[in-house]
Amino acid sequence: MSGNGECRPMVKRAFLIGENQCFAYGDEEPRFLLIQPEGERAESPVRQPECISSLCGSSFLHVSFRVTDWNKELSPWNAAPVFGRDAFGNGAAGTLMFIMEKLLPYVRAEFGIGPKVPMVLGGYSLAAFFALWCAYQTDTFSAIAAASPSVWFPGWIEYAGARRPLAGCIYLSLGDREKKAKNSILSSVGDCLREQYRLLEESGVRSMLEWNPGNHFTDPELRCAKGFVWCMEKLGEQADGDNGNHISR
């Protein structure tokens, strides 16, 4: 499994941790571990890692888990509905605890992932926002891949502006038509993401802001894949630099 057609031993397994449905797909001896929360409506769990594989030759294991209450489980604090009738809960801390205390120990033990394998947390939309929030909570993740993150979330920019992220690399992207949403809060996403990127640059985090064609619903798997690939590339460069090779930012 690689972007250059090389065949390597593969992992493809579905499993349960408590009531959480999880899926692992990738290489038996990965250089990177990729973690991604996905909604119940997500299509085939192999679609995302296959998209990642088509863009790069690095070995990786992609582990996804299903989120049943999207607005609650991925939100860091309560907020009123922005669209529809569903309010936002404060379940992000519990979801991060699930990753840290249950998912990662299981994956490390079951698939033989050593402690030195860099981990990338990523996602799309509110899951991308959750991944970004996690960057301010823990240094467990070496990089964050946030595709179309919901940085319009009430109070987020103020929160991020008062803190320093703990991940070394953070990728951000957005569709170039997302700012044209009719909802006034959602239409602020472009300005909010630019401000988020500025905050990352000021913090000295290796970061990237990429604009993609289309609205919020255009090519989510591809956008996520591009984020994960960028993170793996930057972490690979960093590892080479630690081995004595010079890298430029």
Secondary structure, 3 states (H helix, E strand, C coil): CCCCCCCCCEEEEEEEECCEEEEEEEECCCCEEEEEEEECCCCCCCHHHHHHHHHCCCCEEEEEEEECCHHHHCCCCCECCCCCCCCECCCHHHHHHHHHHHHHHHHHHHHCCCCCCCEEEEEECHHHHHHHHHCCCCCCCCEEEEECCCCCCCCHHHHHHCCCCCCCEEEEEEECCHHHCCCCCHHHHHHHHHHHHHHHHHHCCEEEEEEECCCCCCCHHHHHHHHHHHHHHHHHHHHHHHCCCCCCC
